[in-house]
Amino acid sequence: MNHEMTDYGLWFLVFLNSAVFLMFAFSFFKPQTPRDWRTFGAFAAFIVALFAEMYGFPLTIYLLSGWLQTRYPNLDLLSHNAGHLWSTLFGGSGDPHFSLMHILSYLVIGAGFYLLSTAWHVLYFAQREHRLTITGPYAVVRHPQYIAFVMIMFGFLLQWPTLLTLLMFPVLLVMYRRLAITEEKEIQAQFGRDYEEYAKRTPRFIPSGKK
């Protein structure tokens, strides 16, 4: 393995990609309350950790290097393509950027950002008019914005899994669930019976398929 470490140590790209994605998410989510900032902050930590390994230092590749070199002796561990671990583990060939997993990741990430934008638009006008948010994505689930963040993170895990982000993902799922429950208590205190009826017919996270 004679590859020079030119595919990593690109900290400017770490900063640039993190900033672009976080500003993009910020423009859709627009955090206002302390809970909003906790939600966005957890998502930001995931994104920074992801790009730090994607372009900065390949910690996962480093920790797994012995096993990877034994199992895949022809794999250039310091190449950028080696970071697409799903492609390597599933025996993919060719450029992993054009693999089915990579294309699927883009679709999931794009759908997540679309849901985030749509949900915020509905929530924004409902809050301005001081009414319960029950239309658009909120007619399907009670917390579409949390689902959107989870979709985006899951999409990135399909594209570039790392040990750190794989560990962070279930922790963030638990965190978002707790934030959602806290949010529900506050909304119920504000809207009372109307929210109780809404909660009965609308699932928290997973669409039921019922009208």
N, CA, C and O of each residue as an XYZ file, in Angstrom:
844
protein
N       0.856     -1.198      0.000
C       0.000      0.000      0.000
C       0.890      1.244      0.000
O       1.440      1.623      1.034
N       1.023      1.868     -1.156
C       1.933      3.005     -1.306
C       1.209      4.330     -1.447
O       1.816      5.346     -1.786
N      -0.066      4.318     -1.192
C      -0.878      5.522     -1.357
C      -0.499      6.578     -0.324
O      -0.431      6.292      0.871
N      -0.253      7.802     -0.792
C       0.039      8.893      0.124
C      -1.267      9.398      0.723
O      -2.332      9.286      0.116
N      -1.165      9.954      1.917
C      -2.385     10.362      2.632
C      -2.884     11.716      2.137
O      -2.917     12.696      2.881
N      -3.277     11.747      0.842
C      -3.778     12.986      0.257
C      -5.309     13.047      0.296
O      -5.892     14.116      0.117
N      -5.958     11.905      0.529
C      -7.419     11.888      0.565
C      -7.958     12.302      1.928
O      -9.168     12.442      2.105
N      -7.062     12.497      2.888
C      -7.470     12.925      4.226
C      -6.617     14.119      4.658
O      -5.738     14.566      3.921
N      -6.885     14.618      5.836
C      -6.190     15.821      6.286
C      -6.702     17.076      5.619
O      -6.063     18.126      5.674
N      -7.870     16.964      4.983
C      -8.459     18.100      4.257
C      -9.450     18.817      5.181
O     -10.663     18.755      4.981
N      -8.915     19.487      6.179
C      -9.759     20.086      7.211
C     -10.588     21.247      6.691
O     -11.640     21.563      7.245
N     -10.118     21.879      5.632
C     -10.933     22.934      5.030
C     -12.232     22.352      4.482
O     -13.287     22.978      4.586
N     -12.156     21.129      3.886
C     -13.362     20.483      3.385
C     -14.264     20.030      4.529
O     -15.488     20.021      4.395
N     -13.658     19.657      5.648
C     -14.459     19.323      6.828
C     -15.288     20.530      7.237
O     -16.495     20.429      7.455
N     -14.621     21.671      7.336
C     -15.311     22.908      7.718
C     -16.346     23.313      6.677
O     -17.477     23.658      7.020
N     -15.960     23.270      5.406
C     -16.846     23.724      4.335
C     -18.098     22.863      4.239
O     -19.210     23.391      4.194
N     -17.929     21.536      4.207
C     -19.082     20.655      4.077
C     -19.979     20.721      5.312
O     -21.204     20.721      5.192
N     -19.372     20.778      6.496
C     -20.168     20.895      7.720
C     -20.976     22.174      7.701
O     -22.164     22.173      8.024
N     -20.320     23.285      7.315
C     -20.998     24.578      7.293
C     -22.144     24.592      6.288
O     -23.223     25.107      6.583
N     -21.916     24.029      5.101
C     -22.946     24.030      4.059
C     -24.172     23.230      4.505
O     -25.304     23.703      4.400
N     -23.937     22.017      5.000
C     -25.067     21.181      5.404
C     -25.796     21.749      6.616
O     -27.023     21.682      6.689
N     -25.048     22.308      7.569
C     -25.692     22.849      8.761
C     -26.461     24.130      8.448
O     -27.543     24.352      8.993
N     -25.915     24.969      7.579
C     -26.655     26.171      7.180
C     -27.909     25.799      6.393
O     -28.956     26.434      6.522
N     -27.777     24.747      5.570
C     -28.929     24.262      4.802
C     -30.021     23.783      5.753
O     -31.189     24.138      5.596
N     -29.634     22.970      6.746
C     -30.595     22.470      7.727
C     -31.155     23.608      8.578
O     -32.345     23.631      8.893
N     -30.292     24.545      8.942
C     -30.715     25.685      9.752
C     -31.763     26.516      9.018
O     -32.719     26.998      9.626
N     -31.581     26.681      7.710
C     -32.522     27.486      6.933
C     -33.903     26.849      6.888
O     -34.905     27.548      6.736
N     -33.961     25.519      7.021
C     -35.236     24.819      7.024
C     -35.836     24.738      8.425
O     -37.046     24.880      8.597
N     -34.983     24.510      9.425
C     -35.457     24.235     10.780
C     -35.685     25.502     11.594
O     -36.664     25.600     12.334
N     -34.782     26.477     11.458
C     -34.867     27.763     12.141
C     -35.153     27.601     13.644
O     -36.239     27.959     14.101
N     -34.191     27.067     14.418
C     -34.418     26.854     15.854
C     -34.681     28.162     16.592
O     -34.038     29.180     16.337
N     -35.637     28.110     17.507
C     -36.002     29.298     18.273
C     -35.983     29.030     19.778
O     -35.459     29.837     20.546
N     -36.550     27.906     20.197
C     -36.611     27.592     21.622
C     -35.364     26.816     22.050
O     -34.647     26.290     21.199
N     -35.093     26.737     23.373
C     -33.970     25.914     23.846
C     -34.066     24.472     23.371
O     -33.044     23.857     23.066
N     -35.279     23.919     23.301
C     -35.454     22.554     22.809
C     -35.075     22.454     21.333
O     -34.460     21.475     20.909
N     -35.442     23.468     20.556
C     -35.057     23.486     19.145
C     -33.537     23.469     18.995
O     -32.994     22.768     18.142
N     -32.864     24.244     19.832
C     -31.407     24.325     19.749
C     -30.752     23.023     20.180
O     -29.716     22.651     19.629
N     -31.330     22.315     21.156
C     -30.796     21.011     21.548
C     -30.954     20.013     20.400
O     -30.053     19.221     20.119
N     -32.101     20.065     19.750
C     -32.344     19.183     18.611
C     -31.331     19.452     17.503
O     -30.715     18.531     16.967
N     -31.172     20.719     17.174
C     -30.259     21.088     16.099
C     -28.800     20.824     16.503
O     -27.992     20.401     15.675
N     -28.467     21.075     17.783
C     -27.104     20.864     18.258
C     -26.687     19.404     18.162
O     -25.556     19.104     17.779
N     -27.595     18.491     18.508
C     -27.294     17.063     18.408
C     -27.077     16.664     16.954
O     -26.175     15.885     16.647
N     -27.900     17.195     16.068
C     -27.742     16.924     14.644
C     -26.412     17.485     14.147
O     -25.722     16.838     13.360
N     -26.047     18.688     14.604
C     -24.795     19.322     14.192
C     -23.594     18.482     14.629
O     -22.632     18.339     13.873
N     -23.643     17.927     15.844
C     -22.545     17.090     16.335
C     -22.363     15.864     15.446
O     -21.237     15.456     15.161
N     -23.466     15.284     15.013
C     -23.411     14.125     14.121
C     -22.757     14.498     12.794
O     -21.888     13.780     12.300
N     -23.176     15.622     12.221
C     -22.656     16.054     10.922
C     -21.159     16.360     11.000
O     -20.402     15.953     10.119
N     -20.731     17.062     12.031
C     -19.309     17.397     12.182
C     -18.476     16.128     12.359
O     -17.408     15.995     11.761
N     -18.966     15.195     13.182
C     -18.251     13.930     13.386
C     -18.125     13.156     12.077
O     -17.095     12.539     11.805
N     -19.176     13.195     11.278
C     -19.174     12.502      9.993
C     -18.116     13.069      9.054
O     -17.283     12.329      8.531
N     -18.152     14.388      8.839
C     -17.227     14.993      7.887
C     -15.792     15.024      8.397
O     -14.850     15.056      7.605
N     -15.621     15.014      9.728
C     -14.265     14.955     10.281
C     -13.578     13.656      9.875
O     -12.372     13.635      9.632
N     -14.351     12.574      9.803
C     -13.762     11.309      9.360
C     -13.740     11.199      7.836
O     -12.851     10.559      7.274
N     -14.686     11.802      7.183
C     -14.763     11.692      5.731
C     -13.595     12.409      5.042
O     -13.079     11.943      4.026
N     -13.187     13.555      5.616
C     -12.131     14.342      4.970
C     -10.940     14.659      5.881
O      -9.865     15.015      5.399
N     -11.135     14.529      7.200
C     -10.065     14.904      8.123
C      -9.173     13.741      8.509
O      -8.118     13.528      7.911
N      -9.605     12.991      9.513
C      -8.823     11.840      9.972
C      -9.717     10.603      9.993
O     -10.741     10.610     10.676
N      -9.360      9.535      9.261
C     -10.213      8.338      9.159
C     -10.090      7.440     10.384
O      -9.479      6.373     10.318
N     -10.669      7.870     11.496
C     -10.530      7.140     12.744
C     -11.043      5.702     12.633
O     -10.402      4.774     13.126
N     -12.189      5.519     11.990
C     -12.754      4.176     11.858
C     -11.828      3.272     11.055
O     -11.581      2.129     11.441
N     -11.316      3.781      9.941
C     -10.374      3.007      9.115
C      -9.129      2.671      9.924
O      -8.610      1.559      9.835
N      -8.648      3.628     10.713
C      -7.455      3.414     11.529
C      -7.685      2.306     12.559
O      -6.840      1.426     12.729
N      -8.832      2.353     13.245
C      -9.118      1.355     14.279
C      -9.365     -0.032     13.692
O      -9.065     -1.041     14.330
N      -9.911     -0.081     12.480
C     -10.214     -1.362     11.844
C      -9.154     -1.787     10.837
O      -9.337     -2.776     10.127
N      -8.049     -1.053     10.766
C      -7.062     -1.285      9.711
C      -6.498     -2.704      9.717
O      -6.329     -3.313      8.661
N      -6.206     -3.232     10.914
C      -5.655     -4.590     10.976
C      -6.600     -5.613     10.395
O      -6.195     -6.454      9.592
N      -7.872     -5.549     10.798
C      -8.871     -6.488     10.297
C      -9.128     -6.280      8.809
O      -9.225     -7.248      8.054
N      -9.239     -5.019      8.382
C      -9.513     -4.731      6.974
C      -8.362     -5.186      6.084
O      -8.599     -5.735      5.008
N      -7.122     -4.969      6.513
C      -5.976     -5.339      5.694
C      -5.845     -6.856      5.573
O      -5.398     -7.374      4.550
N      -6.244     -7.557      6.637
C      -6.203     -9.023      6.594
C      -7.292     -9.581      5.691
O      -7.055    -10.489      4.895
N      -8.495     -9.021      5.828
C      -9.635     -9.544      5.066
C      -9.635     -9.042      3.619
O     -10.053     -9.757      2.709
N      -9.163     -7.816      3.416
C      -9.131     -7.232      2.064
C      -7.715     -6.744      1.762
O      -7.460     -5.541      1.803
N      -6.793     -7.657      1.462
C      -5.379     -7.293      1.305
C      -5.104     -6.306      0.166
O      -4.087     -5.613      0.188
N      -5.982     -6.235     -0.812
C      -5.779     -5.325     -1.942
C      -6.442     -3.967     -1.744
O      -6.392     -3.108     -2.625
N      -7.057     -3.781     -0.593
C      -7.753     -2.521     -0.323
C      -6.761     -1.426      0.061
O      -5.932     -1.613      0.952
N      -6.851     -0.288     -0.614
C      -6.020      0.873     -0.282
C      -6.712      1.639      0.838
O      -7.632      2.419      0.592
N      -6.266      1.412      2.059
C      -6.962      1.960      3.221
C      -6.952      3.476      3.275
O      -7.832      4.080      3.888
N      -5.967      4.100      2.640
C      -5.862      5.555      2.720
C      -6.555      6.264      1.551
O      -6.488      7.487      1.433
N      -7.210      5.496      0.703
C      -7.972      6.125     -0.379
C      -9.340      6.527      0.139
O      -9.858      5.928      1.081
N      -9.916      7.533     -0.475
C     -11.234      8.005     -0.053
C     -12.297      6.922     -0.248
O     -13.216      6.796      0.560
N     -12.167      6.149     -1.317
C     -13.165      5.120     -1.605
C     -13.235      4.059     -0.516
O     -14.285      3.447     -0.317
N     -12.132      3.832      0.190
C     -12.117      2.823      1.250
C     -13.038      3.207      2.399
O     -13.484      2.347      3.158
N     -13.324      4.502      2.525
C     -14.215      4.958      3.588
C     -15.659      4.551      3.368
O     -16.459      4.572      4.304
N     -16.006      4.178      2.135
C     -17.357      3.688      1.842
C     -17.412      2.218      2.264
O     -17.403      1.319      1.424
N     -17.469      1.995      3.553
C     -17.294      0.645      4.096
C     -18.372     -0.333      3.655
O     -18.091     -1.520      3.491
N     -19.599      0.137      3.460
C     -20.642     -0.797      3.037
C     -20.286     -1.414      1.693
O     -20.503     -2.607      1.480
N     -19.745     -0.614      0.793
C     -19.351     -1.122     -0.518
C     -18.272     -2.188     -0.384
O     -18.300     -3.206     -1.076
N     -17.311     -1.941      0.524
C     -16.239     -2.905      0.747
C     -16.769     -4.177      1.384
O     -16.457     -5.278      0.929
N     -17.566     -4.034      2.429
C     -18.054     -5.191      3.171
C     -19.003     -6.057      2.351
O     -19.055     -7.274      2.533
N     -19.756     -5.425      1.445
C     -20.698     -6.181      0.617
C     -20.102     -6.613     -0.716
O     -20.806     -7.118     -1.589
N     -18.788     -6.406     -0.862
C     -18.110     -6.869     -2.071
C     -18.396     -6.049     -3.302
O     -18.369     -6.572     -4.416
N     -18.670     -4.766     -3.124
C     -18.942     -3.913     -4.271
C     -17.707     -3.688     -5.125
O     -16.582     -3.740     -4.628
N     -17.914     -3.441     -6.391
C     -16.809     -3.166     -7.310
C     -17.074     -1.851     -8.029
O     -18.220     -1.413     -8.132
N     -16.035     -1.235     -8.517
C     -16.183      0.032     -9.208
C     -16.244      1.198     -8.242
O     -15.979      1.042     -7.050
N     -16.592      2.358     -8.756
C     -16.661      3.571     -7.950
C     -17.869      3.490     -7.001
O     -19.006      3.408     -7.465
N     -17.634      3.512     -5.671
C     -18.761      3.396     -4.727
C     -19.730      4.561     -4.796
O     -20.860      4.450     -4.320
N     -19.306      5.689     -5.388
C     -20.204      6.837     -5.493
C     -21.399      6.546     -6.409
O     -22.413      7.241     -6.361
N     -21.263      5.508     -7.243
C     -22.351      5.161     -8.158
C     -23.020      3.848     -7.764
O     -23.775      3.270     -8.546
N     -22.742      3.383     -6.558
C     -23.351      2.144     -6.088
C     -24.799      2.386     -5.689
O     -25.214      3.523     -5.463
N     -25.560      1.303     -5.606
C     -26.965      1.407     -5.216
C     -27.103      2.006     -3.825
O     -28.004      2.808     -3.584
N     -26.210      1.620     -2.899
C     -26.267      2.133     -1.535
C     -26.068      3.644     -1.510
O     -26.744      4.363     -0.774
N     -25.128      4.112     -2.329
C     -24.834      5.549     -2.355
C     -26.008      6.330     -2.943
O     -26.381      7.384     -2.428
N     -26.580      5.813     -4.011
C     -27.729      6.476     -4.640
C     -28.914      6.497     -3.670
O     -29.626      7.495     -3.561
N     -29.110      5.381     -2.972
C     -30.190      5.314     -1.982
C     -29.972      6.341     -0.874
O     -30.926      6.953     -0.393
N     -28.718      6.528     -0.470
C     -28.425      7.493      0.587
C     -28.814      8.904      0.162
O     -29.350      9.666      0.966
N     -28.550      9.256     -1.088
C     -28.922     10.580     -1.576
C     -30.441     10.758     -1.563
O     -30.941     11.829     -1.219
N     -31.167      9.714     -1.935
C     -32.630      9.796     -1.949
C     -33.170      9.992     -0.533
O     -34.076     10.797     -0.319
N     -32.613      9.255      0.436
C     -33.063      9.367      1.817
C     -32.729     10.740      2.392
O     -33.558     11.356      3.063
N     -31.511     11.219      2.126
C     -31.101     12.547      2.608
C     -31.974     13.639      1.990
O     -32.436     14.543      2.685
N     -32.194     13.546      0.682
C     -33.033     14.534      0.006
C     -34.454     14.534      0.530
O     -35.049     15.595      0.723
N     -35.008     13.340      0.764
C     -36.363     13.238      1.314
C     -36.415     13.814      2.723
O     -37.408     14.429      3.112
N     -35.340     13.613      3.488
C     -35.289     14.163      4.840
C     -35.308     15.679      4.839
O     -36.036     16.296      5.616
N     -34.507     16.282      3.969
C     -34.484     17.744      3.891
C     -35.824     18.286      3.388
O     -36.281     19.336      3.838
N     -36.445     17.571      2.460
C     -37.755     18.014      1.962
C     -38.799     17.976      3.080
O     -39.591     18.905      3.237
N     -38.789     16.891      3.851
C     -39.728     16.776      4.969
C     -39.467     17.845      6.022
O     -40.404     18.414      6.581
N     -38.199     18.116      6.290
C     -37.837     19.147      7.268
C     -38.370     20.507      6.845
O     -38.923     21.249      7.657
N     -38.198     20.826      5.563
C     -38.658     22.109      5.042
C     -40.184     22.208      5.067
O     -40.740     23.227      5.478
N     -40.848     21.153      4.629
C     -42.311     21.156      4.582
C     -42.912     21.264      5.979
O     -43.862     22.014      6.205
N     -42.349     20.510      6.905
C     -42.873     20.527      8.277
C     -42.681     21.894      8.922
O     -43.576     22.392      9.604
N     -41.512     22.505      8.707
C     -41.271     23.818      9.313
C     -42.235     24.851      8.752
O     -42.731     25.699      9.494
N     -42.506     24.794      7.463
C     -43.413     25.764      6.836
C     -44.800     25.681      7.477
O     -45.404     26.709      7.781
N     -45.301     24.468      7.680
C     -46.619     24.288      8.300
C     -46.600     24.746      9.755
O     -47.521     25.422     10.213
N     -45.536     24.368     10.484
C     -45.434     24.716     11.894
C     -45.325     26.226     12.093
O     -45.911     26.780     13.023
N     -44.583     26.878     11.226
C     -44.356     28.324     11.358
C     -45.675     29.100     11.306
O     -45.928     29.960     12.150
N     -46.505     28.792     10.318
C     -47.762     29.537     10.178
C     -48.760     29.171     11.269
O     -49.558     30.009     11.689
N     -48.718     27.919     11.730
C     -49.613     27.525     12.828
C     -49.238     28.268     14.105
O     -50.117     28.713     14.843
N     -47.952     28.404     14.371
C     -47.505     29.123     15.571
C     -47.834     30.604     15.479
O     -48.184     31.225     16.483
N     -47.727     31.169     14.297
C     -48.069     32.586     14.128
C     -49.531     32.838     14.423
O     -49.896     33.891     14.946
N     -50.371     31.864     14.086
C     -51.810     32.025     14.292
C     -52.272     31.414     15.616
O     -53.468     31.367     15.905
N     -51.306     30.947     16.418
C     -51.586     30.385     17.748
C     -52.618     29.253     17.678
O     -53.564     29.206     18.465
N     -52.415     28.353     16.727
C     -53.307     27.202     16.601
C     -52.496     25.914     16.578
O     -51.287     25.929     16.346
N     -53.175     24.810     16.819
C     -52.540     23.502     16.848
C     -52.134     23.097     15.431
O     -52.894     23.270     14.479
N     -50.924     22.556     15.312
C     -50.406     22.152     14.005
C     -50.874     20.735     13.692
O     -50.396     19.771     14.290
N     -51.809     20.612     12.754
C     -52.384     19.296     12.453
C     -52.504     19.050     10.948
O     -53.132     18.075     10.536
N     -51.912     19.919     10.120
C     -52.013     19.752      8.675
C     -50.654     19.387      8.087
O     -49.644     19.365      8.790
N     -50.645     19.099      6.784
C     -49.399     18.745      6.114
C     -48.800     17.473      6.715
O     -49.533     16.523      6.992
N     -47.514     17.438      6.916
C     -46.880     16.253      7.514
C     -47.407     15.948      8.912
O     -47.377     14.799      9.352
N     -47.893     16.981      9.613
C     -48.414     16.790     10.975
C     -49.754     16.060     10.987
O     -50.219     15.637     12.045
N     -50.370     15.911      9.830
C     -51.588     15.109      9.745
C     -51.262     13.623      9.684
O     -52.138     12.780      9.876
N     -50.000     13.307      9.417
C     -49.564     11.919      9.286
C     -48.865     11.427     10.546
O     -49.128     10.322     11.021
N     -47.972     12.253     11.081
C     -47.274     11.946     12.335
C     -47.182     13.218     13.170
O     -47.300     14.327     12.650
N     -46.971     13.041     14.459
C     -46.950     14.205     15.349
C     -45.604     14.932     15.353
O     -45.542     16.097     15.746
N     -44.532     14.270     14.925
C     -43.200     14.878     14.996
C     -42.418     14.676     13.703
O     -41.389     14.001     13.705
N     -42.891     15.251     12.599
C     -42.193     15.044     11.316
C     -40.784     15.634     11.279
O     -39.927     15.118     10.561
N     -40.522     16.711     12.041
C     -39.197     17.311     11.998
C     -38.147     16.393     12.624
O     -37.022     16.313     12.133
N     -38.506     15.708     13.696
C     -37.568     14.745     14.282
C     -37.313     13.602     13.301
O     -36.180     13.142     13.155
N     -38.366     13.151     12.637
C     -38.215     12.098     11.637
C     -37.290     12.557     10.521
O     -36.471     11.780     10.030
N     -37.417     13.820     10.116
C     -36.583     14.360      9.051
C     -35.101     14.322      9.437
O     -34.259     13.920      8.634
N     -34.787     14.737     10.656
C     -33.402     14.692     11.110
C     -32.875     13.254     11.131
O     -31.735     12.997     10.746
N     -33.711     12.330     11.581
C     -33.305     10.919     11.618
C     -33.071     10.387     10.207
O     -32.124      9.633      9.980
N     -33.917     10.767      9.265
C     -33.748     10.329      7.879
C     -32.438     10.834      7.303
O     -31.726     10.086      6.633
N     -32.113     12.092      7.556
C     -30.866     12.657      7.035
C     -29.659     11.926      7.616
O     -28.732     11.576      6.885
N     -29.670     11.696      8.929
C     -28.555     10.987      9.561
C     -28.449      9.551      9.062
O     -27.351      9.053      8.816
N     -29.594      8.889      8.914
C     -29.583      7.519      8.409
C     -29.055      7.474      6.978
O     -28.323      6.556      6.609
N     -29.427      8.467      6.176
C     -28.927      8.538      4.810
C     -27.409      8.638      4.773
O     -26.758      7.995      3.949
N     -26.849      9.443      5.665
C     -25.389      9.555      5.728
C     -24.736      8.262      6.215
O     -23.627      7.932      5.796
N     -25.411      7.536      7.089
C     -24.867      6.249      7.539
C     -24.842      5.238      6.398
O     -23.950      4.391      6.346
N     -25.800      5.312      5.492
C     -25.784      4.455      4.309
C     -24.610      4.797      3.401
O     -24.068      3.937      2.707
N     -24.234      6.060      3.421
C     -23.182      6.537      2.524
C     -21.789      6.382      3.106
O     -20.874      5.944      2.409
N     -21.612      6.735      4.377
C     -20.286      6.767      4.986
C     -20.392      6.396      6.465
O     -20.392      7.284      7.318
N     -20.481      5.117      6.785
C     -20.601      4.715      8.191
C     -19.282      4.879      8.941
O     -18.222      4.556      8.404
N     -19.334      5.367     10.153
C     -18.161      5.438     11.025
C     -18.549      4.881     12.386
O     -19.729      4.846     12.736
N     -17.569      4.452     13.142
C     -17.856      3.905     14.466
C     -18.520      4.952     15.355
O     -19.446      4.641     16.103
N     -18.042      6.196     15.269
C     -18.587      7.247     16.121
C     -20.033      7.565     15.776
O     -20.879      7.652     16.666
N     -20.323      7.738     14.490
C     -21.695      8.085     14.106
C     -22.648      6.903     14.300
O     -23.830      7.100     14.580
N     -22.138      5.676     14.152
C     -22.974      4.507     14.431
C     -23.324      4.430     15.913
O     -24.413      3.982     16.273
N     -22.407      4.865     16.770
C     -22.682      4.903     18.207
C     -23.601      6.073     18.557
O     -24.459      5.955     19.433
N     -23.418      7.205     17.869
C     -24.224      8.379     18.150
C     -25.674      8.197     17.718
O     -26.579      8.722     18.367
N     -25.906      7.468     16.642
C     -27.235      7.373     16.052
C     -28.294      6.873     17.036
O     -29.310      7.547     17.203
N     -28.108      5.724     17.696
C     -29.144      5.287     18.657
C     -29.293      6.218     19.849
O     -30.385      6.352     20.400
N     -28.196      6.867     20.253
C     -28.275      7.830     21.351
C     -29.160      9.009     20.947
O     -29.975      9.487     21.737
N     -28.992      9.464     19.723
C     -29.794     10.583     19.233
C     -31.259     10.176     19.064
O     -32.158     10.991     19.269
N     -31.497      8.925     18.695
C     -32.879      8.450     18.599
C     -33.573      8.550     19.960
O     -34.710      9.012     20.053
N     -32.885      8.115     21.003
C     -33.435      8.188     22.358
C     -33.646      9.643     22.765
O     -34.668      9.992     23.356
N     -32.671     10.484     22.442
C     -32.760     11.902     22.795
C     -33.959     12.560     22.115
O     -34.708     13.297     22.756
N     -34.144     12.297     20.822
C     -35.257     12.901     20.097
C     -36.596     12.384     20.618
O     -37.576     13.127     20.662
N     -36.638     11.127     21.008
C     -37.888     10.590     21.574
C     -38.240     11.311     22.876
O     -39.396     11.665     23.105
N     -37.246     11.521     23.715
C     -37.495     12.216     24.980
C     -37.908     13.662     24.742
O     -38.801     14.176     25.417
N     -37.267     14.312     23.794
C     -37.648     15.686     23.469
C     -39.073     15.737     22.946
O     -39.823     16.661     23.261
N     -39.447     14.749     22.148
C     -40.803     14.709     21.601
C     -41.838     14.552     22.712
O     -42.878     15.211     22.688
N     -41.563     13.693     23.674
C     -42.494     13.482     24.783
C     -42.634     14.750     25.620
O     -43.735     15.113     26.031
N     -41.508     15.421     25.868
C     -41.555     16.683     26.606
C     -42.367     17.732     25.852
O     -43.154     18.473     26.439
N     -42.158     17.776     24.547
C     -42.887     18.720     23.704
C     -44.388     18.440     23.738
O     -45.194     19.370     23.774
N     -44.763     17.169     23.728
C     -46.174     16.804     23.756
C     -46.854     17.265     25.038
O     -47.996     17.723     25.010
N     -46.154     17.143     26.158
C     -46.723     17.584     27.440
C     -46.984     19.086     27.431
O     -47.999     19.551     27.948
N     -46.055     19.842     26.837
C     -46.215     21.295     26.775
C     -47.377     21.679     25.860
O     -48.155     22.580     26.175
N     -47.485     20.986     24.725
C     -48.562     21.304     23.787
C     -49.916     20.917     24.363
O     -50.906     21.625     24.175
N     -49.952     19.786     25.069
C     -51.212     19.368     25.695
C     -51.667     20.368     26.750
O     -52.859     20.640     26.890
N     -50.703     20.913     27.490
C     -51.043     21.919     28.502
C     -51.602     23.175     27.846
O     -52.406     23.894     28.440
N     -51.170     23.431     26.617
C     -51.608     24.635     25.919
C     -52.951     24.444     25.208
O     -53.797     25.338     25.222
N     -53.142     23.274     24.586
C     -54.344     23.072     23.753
C     -55.348     22.090     24.347
O     -56.459     21.952     23.837
N     -54.961     21.410     25.418
C     -55.896     20.558     26.141
C     -56.557     19.474     25.316
O     -55.884     18.658     24.687
N     -57.896     19.473     25.324
C     -58.690     18.424     24.680
C     -58.398     18.297     23.190
O     -58.381     17.190     22.652
N     -58.168     19.415     22.526
C     -57.904     19.375     21.084
C     -56.660     18.548     20.785
O     -56.632     17.775     19.827
N     -55.635     18.717     21.610
C     -54.413     17.957     21.372
C     -54.617     16.478     21.710
O     -54.075     15.613     21.023
N     -55.378     16.183     22.738
C     -55.654     14.791     23.100
C     -56.329     14.061     21.944
O     -55.978     12.922     21.635
N     -57.287     14.710     21.311
C     -57.975     14.098     20.169
C     -57.013     13.922     18.994
O     -57.029     12.898     18.310
N     -56.192     14.914     18.776
C     -55.201     14.834     17.697
C     -54.224     13.686     17.947
O     -53.903     12.935     17.027
N     -53.749     13.547     19.190
C     -52.787     12.498     19.535
C     -53.394     11.108     19.396
O     -52.689     10.154     19.066
N     -54.691     10.986     19.642
C     -55.352      9.688     19.533
C     -55.387      9.189     18.095
O     -55.263      7.990     17.846
N     -55.555     10.107     17.152
C     -55.702      9.681     15.764
C     -54.404      9.788     14.960
O     -54.354      9.335     13.816
N     -53.348     10.381     15.541
C     -52.108     10.598     14.804
C     -50.932      9.958     15.551
O     -50.656     10.332     16.691
N     -50.241      9.008     14.933
C     -49.116      8.367     15.609
C     -47.969      9.339     15.845
O     -47.856     10.367     15.177
N     -47.120      8.993     16.812
C     -46.013      9.885     17.182
C     -44.951      9.958     16.088
O     -44.571     11.048     15.662
N     -44.474      8.800     15.633
C     -43.359      8.783     14.678
C     -43.644      7.959     13.405
O     -43.290      8.378     12.303
N     -44.263      6.826     13.560
C     -44.428      5.892     12.425
C     -45.842      6.001     11.882
O     -46.799      5.741     12.612
N     -45.998      6.379     10.616
C     -47.337      6.494     10.034
C     -48.098      5.170     10.125
O     -47.531      4.099      9.911
N     -49.364      5.259     10.439
C     -50.164      4.049     10.616
C     -50.818      3.574      9.328
O     -51.194      2.408      9.214
N     -50.956      4.472      8.355
C     -51.625      4.120      7.117
C     -53.127      4.250      7.186
O     -53.830      4.038      6.198
N     -53.624      4.606      8.387
C     -55.060      4.781      8.549
C     -55.433      6.237      8.286
O     -54.653      7.145      8.571
N     -56.600      6.450      7.753
C     -57.100      7.810      7.508
C     -57.826      8.322      8.744
O     -58.323      9.448      8.747
